[in-house]
Amino acid sequence: MGNPHDDDPYLWLEDISGEAALAWVAERNAETAAAVTGGDGFVALKARLREVLDASDRIPYTVRRGEHLYNFWRDANHLRGVWRRTTLEQYRRDAPEWEVLLDVDALAEAEGEKWVWDGARVRRPEYDRALVRLSRDGGDAVVVREFDLRTREFVDDGFRLPEAKTRIGWADDDTVLVGTDLGPDSLTDSGYPRTVRRWRRGTPVEDAPLVYEADRTDVAAWGYRDTTPGFEREFVGRSLDFFHSETYLLRPDGTRVRIDVPDDASVYAHRQYLIVTLKSAWLGQPTGSLLAFGFDAFLAGDRTPEVLFTPDPRTALAGHTWTRNHLLLETMRDVSTHIEVLTPAPDGGGWTREPLVGVPDLSAVSIVDTDPDVSDEYFLDVSGFLQPSTLHHGRIGGGSEVLKQAPHHFDPTGLTVGQHFATSRDGTRVPYFVIGPDRATAPGPGPTLLYGYGGFEVSLTPFYGGVTGRAWLERGGTYVIANIRGGGEYGPDWHQAALGAERPRAFEDFAAVAEDLVARGITTPAMLGAKGGSNGGLLMGAMLTRHPELFGAIVAQVPLLDMTRFHKLLAGASWIAEYGDPDDEADLPHLLALSPYHRLAADRDYPPVLLMTSTRDDRVHPGHARKTAARLRELGHRVLFHENTGGGHAGAGDNEQAAHNSALVHTYLWQQLAGSGEGSEAESEAGVEKGVEKGVGAEAPTIPGPLTATPTAAPAAPSGSGS
């Protein structure tokens, strides 16, 4: 088969910072600004959106570290944010007193860099030092600096690393386990560290002894120390691809013991237990099960599990979190969350279980934080599509209290939430949520926005979205979330059904939801828009080229679109397990068939499309969106293109960028689907998504994090963010 790259006239647009490419980007940005952002409606929308993003009455979600609760916060006075902490006693107050540890705005101004916070590893159990990670304008690559939490200053002679996709964690007071860019042969083909080294304070990192080494064709190597008192252990391992890995116990003498579980399972040690989440059947237990073993017994050869969860056709494991004496088990039944408390018997005679709290239907309930080394404390967040978050604090076996209540950011009057099921091409029932006007009082079709992701076992669960509420729902639009295959809503099987050559099943599921919305009279093709980012951007490309007749407009954000070259661009090689290998003759035919960039044709009638990306996205290459926009223009189709010069894969590094991007998306879609021109006063309403409230991102969940249970998991999927 011939090389599909040979006749690609737009390879020059893959030169991220090339003069010609950036000149082309500037021209396209100007065209989009003229078409979408020039009216008063856009200006008002962006201002209102920024106002809500900066609001001081958001819930400041925290992480407990010792006696303090830590939070990262952005508002109107802190564009890039402050890292701060307080006590639980203070946190209970309406206006807690915060101790500011690091002002990122001040640091950025002092150093002349557009720093973006990317989290910190705090040393346990002293909680006195941190390894702070800072990104230049939102990229995945970070610089690392040691920070003294007592003096609130960087340590002059402390651990410090230049920009790289570094993995680092404390081994002891003066030692870290680190993987970073050390020059030739130190990175995998995916661009992640392939070595783990034991780096001692005051010595050159290049001289740090090698602890573990992965192959170049692996995704990454990783290592970490479990600092649980009485159970201190070190582990190393490698991610063979995005879904397969090997984990080893690292003995004090440097020898390794393989944790002998299937390489597609997630595994980690917790105190005396080894916890395994299955992605395929093992030991007579089905895919999606959660198993517990005695750690020492397992190493000695015992393979008798305690079964903590077994899935059924409608129920999947959503997650689990430890307290000191219990395991909080989160499950989803038809994408609605339930939580149980599992308690091991003191004599080892099994586990008991009981519900933690009553959970409203079609809601999202998540464990925000626990303190597993010390207590049975938990922080619990409860929200829904029309219900802003409520943060509860409690202790298992004791009472609970409401700590914080997020405000309403849009008027839910006249709005309803429902769940329906569409029938996909192969007969599969596909659930989807509909949030919009009450059909009894507002009959007839209307503008509708359909969102999807469908990859990497990422589940789209209910959330309170102020952006969607103010910019879409309040003016009469309907918002729909499709829980298509490729995601994790029904466990690993739901994901694996759309891997590789089976990816069209996800596309068929999304198209089936679109058709069902029309059949129910909720919308018409001309009034139906679709939006997705990253892997969801590939989904949007598929809708554009496979089902253009179903949509009136499409928005693809930081998308994958050239499926014959994704593995050669930035982190793309790490996604071969999800899509296939373009260099494998067996995979190339289906990847060509999947590739929206290669399916574009002059004689098709495509709906108008907006493509959005970021120059600083060092995960999904901006060339995907650039080349596709250029090709659509060449073929005479309606396309707008916007490239943010910063912001990384999240597309926005601060609230100003987030407000602009969200205003751009919703103004464009309302123009196309409702014929609103510049928009009305209703268009100026905007709010904050669940992710923004928690300091994560500005849109619905296009950004999955690591997908393994270990603290140093495989690199994130095409979309991702840190906390």
WOHU-V877546 format. One record per backbone hydrogen bond with DSSP energy under -1.0 kcal/mol. CO is the residue of the C=O (numbers start at 1). NH is the residue of the N-H. If there is no record, write none. Layout:
BEGIN
CO:NH
CO:NH
END
This chain:
BEGIN
3:6
5:8
10:13
11:14
12:15
14:16
15:18
18:22
19:23
20:24
21:25
22:26
23:27
24:28
25:29
26:30
27:31
28:32
29:33
30:34
31:35
32:36
33:37
39:43
40:44
41:45
42:46
43:47
44:48
45:49
46:50
47:51
48:52
49:53
50:54
52:55
59:61
63:70
65:68
68:65
69:86
70:63
71:84
73:82
75:78
78:75
81:104
82:73
83:101
83:102
84:71
85:99
86:69
87:91
88:92
90:93
99:85
102:83
103:107
104:108
105:109
106:110
107:111
108:112
108:113
113:115
114:137
116:135
119:133
121:131
123:127
128:149
129:123
130:147
131:121
132:145
133:118
134:143
135:116
135:137
137:647
142:164
143:134
144:161
145:132
146:155
147:130
148:152
148:153
153:148
155:158
159:146
161:144
164:142
164:166
167:179
169:177
172:175
174:201
175:171
175:172
176:199
177:169
178:197
179:167
183:186
186:194
188:191
192:188
193:221
194:214
196:211
196:212
197:178
199:176
200:203
204:207
205:208
209:198
212:196
215:218
216:189
220:239
222:237
224:235
226:233
228:231
233:226
234:250
235:224
236:248
237:222
238:246
239:219
244:240
244:241
246:238
247:259
248:236
249:257
251:254
255:251
257:249
258:260
259:261
262:265
263:245
266:277
268:275
270:273
272:295
273:270
274:293
275:268
276:291
277:266
278:288
282:285
285:282
286:289
289:278
290:308
290:309
291:276
292:306
293:274
294:298
295:299
296:300
297:302
298:301
306:292
309:290
312:315
314:334
315:312
316:332
319:330
321:328
326:323
327:342
328:321
329:340
330:318
330:319
331:338
332:316
333:336
336:333
338:331
339:356
340:329
341:354
342:327
343:352
345:348
350:345
352:343
354:341
363:337
364:383
366:381
369:379
371:374
371:375
375:324
376:396
378:394
379:368
379:369
380:392
381:366
382:390
383:364
387:384
389:406
390:382
391:403
391:404
392:380
393:401
394:378
395:398
399:395
401:393
404:391
412:415
414:438
416:436
418:434
420:432
422:430
424:427
428:424
430:422
431:483
432:420
433:481
434:418
435:479
436:416
438:441
438:442
447:478
448:529
449:480
450:531
451:482
455:458
465:469
466:470
467:471
468:472
468:473
469:474
472:477
473:476
478:449
479:435
480:451
481:433
482:484
484:487
486:457
488:491
491:495
492:496
493:497
494:486
495:498
496:499
499:502
500:503
502:505
503:506
503:507
504:508
505:509
506:510
507:511
508:512
509:513
510:514
511:515
512:516
513:517
514:518
515:519
516:520
517:522
518:521
522:446
524:527
525:528
527:448
528:552
529:450
530:555
531:452
532:557
533:536
534:538
534:560
535:539
536:540
537:541
538:542
539:543
540:544
541:545
542:546
543:547
547:550
548:551
553:530
554:610
555:532
556:612
557:534
561:597
565:568
566:569
569:572
571:574
572:575
573:576
575:578
575:579
576:580
578:500
581:584
584:587
584:588
587:591
588:592
589:593
590:594
591:595
608:554
609:640
610:556
611:642
612:558
613:644
614:617
616:618
621:624
622:626
623:627
624:628
625:629
626:630
627:631
628:632
629:633
630:634
631:635
632:637
633:636
638:609
640:611
642:613
644:615
648:651
654:658
655:659
656:660
657:661
658:662
659:663
660:664
661:665
662:666
663:667
664:668
665:669
666:670
667:671
668:672
669:673
670:674
676:679
681:684
682:685
688:466
689:693
690:694
691:696
692:695
700:702
END
